[in-house]
Amino acid sequence: MTRLRVGLIGAGGISRVHADAWRALGVEGGVTSLQGAAAIAEEYGFQEFADVDELIDAVDLVDIVTPSSTHADLALRAIARGRHVVCEKPLAPTAAQAREVAEAAEAAGVRLFPAHVVRYFGEYARIKQAIESGRLGEIAVQRFSRAGSAPQAPWFFRESAGGGVIRDLMIHDIDQAIWFAGPVASVYAVQNPPTVDDVVPTPVTAHVVLTHRSGVISQLHASWVASGIPFRTSVEVSGTAGRMRHDSAEDRVSRTDAVLADAVTDYLPPMSPQESPYFTEIADFVDALARGAESRISPADGIEAVAVAEAAYASIASGAPVALAALEVSR
């Protein structure tokens, strides 16, 4: 089998966790970026390329880890040359652009892998398994929270470039909410302080309520807080037969409070595996590519998460809930 040639576009913070995974998988790596490419090349043994087009021409697959507003354009450039694409979230600023990327990949016969890494965290995967097995009964309410120090790069604080706290940070939990409870019917969102003249304030907090077509209600919170505050996530899913939750501040365990037999006192799932979820994510993509199989995340999933984030910003602007039409994407 020919050794896979992978080109990393971007050299910011997230690029290193992707590069770690690619190196562990033994690919032939390349990198290009306006800044920092030389350091990545030296650290990981990748070849540095002068520009995006030169890199695309030299590889089989591109991995896009650049500012959010550039994702769709770079993906389309790679797809036009017949390259497979791994793209960090969000897939594009709008659902229409995300759909354009997905349709271009399908027409070109190449694979598109949106990188929604939280699906590969063991704690969230176990909740998904509990929902699908019926262990929690009929799901009624989901609660998600994600908060940490505000990013350092200035582009994050231009909503048009970074996408803001919802499109950049909360989109992880938007994807999880859809994964657990299915498509969204309506979105209501608030943000405080508000974005003014494209400038995202910090600290900043957003709250979003999703009403799913299944009837499930999802409550989502995301915050960029003061520098130095530890990153923390939590999730709780409640159903007619019990609830399951995870809080990253509680020793990285998941706990289920279920309707138990009299002889059973409690249920505690095993601790998370130590393998990086970023490695698991990228290894899944590589395996799907090699076998022509489906990965855990589809282009339709990437489009759907963007559509809900887009609706959240529309809700903030209008001060009212926003209804979502059924998305015309294959699942």
C-alpha positions in Angstrom: 0.0 0.0 0.0 1.3 3.4 -0.9 2.2 5.6 2.1 -0.5 8.3 2.6 0.8 11.8 1.9 -0.9 14.4 4.2 -0.6 18.2 4.0 -1.4 20.3 7.1 -2.6 23.8 6.2 -2.1 25.9 9.3 0.3 26.0 12.2 -1.7 27.3 15.2 -2.4 25.6 18.5 -4.7 22.9 17.1 -2.2 21.9 14.4 0.1 20.1 16.8 -2.6 17.7 18.1 -3.4 16.9 14.5 0.3 16.6 13.7 0.8 14.2 16.7 -1.9 12.0 15.3 -0.5 12.0 11.7 3.0 11.3 12.9 1.7 8.4 15.1 0.0 7.0 12.0 3.3 7.1 10.0 2.1 9.3 7.1 4.3 11.3 4.9 3.6 14.8 6.2 3.8 18.3 4.8 2.8 21.7 6.2 2.3 25.3 5.0 1.2 28.4 6.9 1.6 32.1 6.9 3.4 31.7 10.2 4.9 28.8 12.2 5.2 26.2 9.4 9.0 25.9 9.8 8.6 25.0 13.5 6.0 22.3 12.8 8.1 20.9 10.0 11.2 20.7 12.2 9.3 19.3 15.2 7.4 16.6 13.3 9.7 15.8 10.4 7.3 17.2 7.9 8.2 18.9 4.6 7.6 22.7 4.6 5.8 24.0 1.5 5.9 27.6 0.3 2.2 28.0 -0.3 -1.2 26.2 -0.2 -1.3 25.3 -3.9 2.2 23.8 -3.8 1.2 21.7 -0.8 -2.1 20.6 -2.3 -0.3 19.4 -5.5 2.1 17.3 -3.5 -0.3 15.3 -1.2 -3.3 12.9 -1.2 -5.2 14.5 1.6 -5.2 18.0 3.2 -5.9 18.7 6.9 -7.3 22.3 7.4 -6.5 23.8 10.7 -6.7 27.5 9.9 -9.0 30.3 11.1 -12.7 29.4 10.7 -13.5 31.9 8.0 -10.9 30.2 5.6 -12.1 26.6 5.9 -14.6 26.5 3.0 -12.3 28.3 0.5 -9.3 26.0 1.3 -11.5 22.9 1.2 -12.9 23.8 -2.2 -9.4 24.5 -3.5 -8.2 21.0 -2.4 -11.3 19.3 -3.6 -11.0 20.9 -7.1 -7.6 19.2 -7.3 -9.0 15.8 -6.3 -7.7 15.8 -2.8 -9.5 14.3 0.3 -10.1 16.8 3.1 -10.1 16.8 6.9 -11.5 20.1 8.1 -11.5 21.4 11.6 -14.9 22.7 12.8 -16.8 24.6 11.7 -16.9 23.3 8.1 -17.9 26.8 6.9 -19.4 30.0 8.3 -22.9 29.2 6.9 -24.8 26.1 6.1 -25.1 27.1 2.5 -21.3 27.3 2.2 -20.9 24.0 4.1 -23.3 22.3 1.8 -21.3 23.7 -1.2 -18.2 22.1 0.1 -20.0 18.7 0.7 -21.5 18.7 -2.7 -18.2 19.6 -4.4 -16.5 16.6 -2.6 -19.3 14.3 -3.6 -19.1 15.5 -7.3 -15.3 15.1 -7.3 -15.4 11.6 -5.7 -13.3 12.6 -2.8 -13.8 12.2 1.0 -14.7 15.1 3.3 -14.2 14.5 7.1 -15.5 17.3 9.4 -13.4 17.2 12.6 -15.9 17.1 15.4 -13.6 15.5 17.9 -15.9 15.3 20.9 -17.6 12.3 19.3 -14.4 10.5 20.0 -14.2 11.3 23.7 -15.0 8.1 25.6 -17.3 9.8 28.0 -19.6 11.2 25.3 -19.4 7.9 23.3 -20.6 6.0 26.3 -23.6 8.4 26.8 -24.4 7.8 23.1 -24.3 4.0 23.7 -26.5 4.3 26.8 -29.1 6.3 24.8 -29.1 3.9 21.9 -29.3 0.9 24.2 -32.4 2.3 25.9 -30.7 2.3 29.3 -31.8 5.9 30.0 -35.3 5.4 28.6 -37.0 8.1 26.6 -34.7 11.2 26.6 -36.3 14.4 27.8 -33.6 17.0 28.6 -29.9 17.4 27.8 -27.5 20.0 29.4 -24.1 20.9 28.0 -21.5 23.3 29.3 -18.1 24.3 27.9 -15.9 27.1 29.3 -12.3 28.1 29.5 -9.8 30.8 29.1 -10.3 33.0 26.1 -8.1 32.2 23.1 -4.9 34.2 22.6 -5.0 34.7 18.8 -6.6 38.1 17.8 -8.7 36.6 15.0 -10.9 34.7 17.4 -12.4 38.0 18.5 -13.5 39.1 15.1 -16.8 37.2 14.7 -16.5 37.2 11.0 -13.1 35.5 11.2 -13.3 33.2 14.2 -17.0 32.6 14.3 -17.5 33.8 17.9 -18.1 31.7 21.0 -21.0 29.8 19.6 -19.5 28.8 16.2 -16.1 28.2 17.5 -16.6 26.7 21.0 -20.2 25.8 21.5 -20.4 24.0 18.1 -18.8 21.0 19.8 -21.9 20.6 22.1 -24.3 21.5 19.3 -22.9 18.5 17.4 -23.2 16.3 20.5 -26.8 17.5 21.1 -27.8 16.5 17.6 -25.8 13.2 17.8 -27.7 12.3 21.0 -31.2 13.6 20.2 -31.5 14.1 16.4 -32.3 17.1 14.2 -33.2 20.5 15.6 -36.6 22.2 15.0 -36.0 25.6 16.7 -33.2 27.6 18.3 -33.2 30.3 20.9 -30.0 32.0 21.9 -28.6 34.9 24.0 -25.1 36.2 24.4 -23.7 38.6 27.1 -22.0 40.9 26.5 -23.1 41.2 22.9 -20.8 41.3 19.9 -20.5 44.9 18.6 -19.0 45.9 15.2 -17.8 42.4 14.7 -15.8 42.5 17.9 -16.4 39.6 20.3 -16.0 40.8 23.9 -14.2 38.8 26.6 -15.2 37.4 29.0 -18.3 36.3 27.1 -21.1 33.8 27.7 -23.7 32.4 25.4 -26.8 30.3 26.2 -28.7 28.4 23.6 -31.9 26.3 23.9 -32.5 23.7 21.2 -35.9 22.1 20.6 -35.3 18.9 18.7 -37.8 17.3 16.3 -37.9 14.4 18.7 -39.3 16.7 21.5 -36.0 16.6 23.5 -34.8 20.0 24.9 -31.1 20.7 24.9 -29.7 23.5 27.1 -26.2 24.7 26.0 -23.8 27.0 27.7 -20.4 28.3 26.5 -18.0 30.8 27.9 -14.7 32.4 27.2 -13.5 33.5 30.6 -10.5 35.1 32.2 -7.0 34.0 31.3 -5.8 31.2 33.6 -9.2 29.7 34.3 -9.0 25.9 33.8 -11.0 24.5 30.8 -14.1 22.6 31.9 -16.9 20.7 30.2 -19.9 18.9 31.4 -22.9 17.0 30.0 -26.0 15.5 31.5 -28.7 13.5 29.6 -31.9 12.8 31.5 -34.5 10.2 30.4 -37.5 8.3 31.8 -35.2 5.5 33.1 -32.3 7.5 34.5 -29.7 10.1 33.7 -26.1 10.0 32.8 -23.6 12.8 33.3 -19.9 13.7 32.9 -18.0 16.6 34.3 -14.4 17.0 33.3 -13.6 18.6 36.7 -14.7 15.3 38.5 -11.7 13.1 37.7 -12.9 12.5 34.1 -15.5 9.9 35.0 -19.0 9.4 33.7 -21.7 8.5 36.2 -25.1 7.0 35.5 -28.0 7.3 37.9 -30.3 4.6 36.6 -33.4 2.7 37.7 -31.6 -0.2 39.2 -32.5 -3.7 40.4 -32.8 -4.0 44.2 -29.6 -6.0 44.4 -27.6 -3.3 42.6 -26.4 -0.2 44.4 -24.8 1.8 41.7 -23.3 1.9 38.2 -20.0 3.5 37.3 -18.6 3.2 33.8 -14.9 2.6 33.4 -12.4 5.5 33.4 -11.6 7.1 30.0 -8.9 5.5 27.9 -5.7 7.4 27.8 -5.5 7.4 24.0 -5.9 10.9 22.5 -9.4 11.4 21.0 -7.7 13.5 18.3 -5.7 10.4 17.4 -8.8 8.2 17.5 -10.6 10.7 15.3 -8.0 10.9 12.6 -7.3 7.2 12.7 -11.1 6.7 12.1 -10.9 8.9 9.1 -7.8 7.1 7.7 -9.5 3.7 8.2 -12.7 4.9 6.5 -10.7 6.2 3.6 -8.7 3.0 3.2 -11.8 0.8 3.4 -14.2 3.1 1.6 -16.4 2.9 4.7 -18.3 5.5 6.7 -16.6 7.4 9.5 -18.3 8.4 12.7 -18.8 11.9 11.3 -20.3 12.6 7.9 -20.4 15.8 5.8 -24.1 16.0 6.7 -23.1 16.2 10.4 -20.8 19.1 9.6 -23.5 21.0 7.7 -26.1 20.4 10.4 -23.9 21.8 13.2 -23.2 24.9 11.2 -26.9 25.4 10.4 -27.7 25.3 14.1 -24.9 27.8 15.0 -26.1 30.1 12.2 -29.6 30.0 13.6 -28.3 30.8 17.0 -26.7 34.0 15.8 -30.0 34.8 13.9 -31.9 34.3 17.2 -29.5 36.6 19.0 -30.0 39.3 16.4 -33.8 39.0 16.4 -34.3 38.3 20.1 -36.7 35.5 19.2 -36.5 31.7 18.5 -35.5 30.7 15.0 -37.2 27.7 13.3 -35.0 25.3 11.2 -36.4 23.7 8.1 -35.6 20.0 7.7 -32.1 19.9 6.2 -31.9 18.4 2.8 -28.8 16.4 3.4 -28.2 12.7 3.4 -27.4 11.2 6.8 
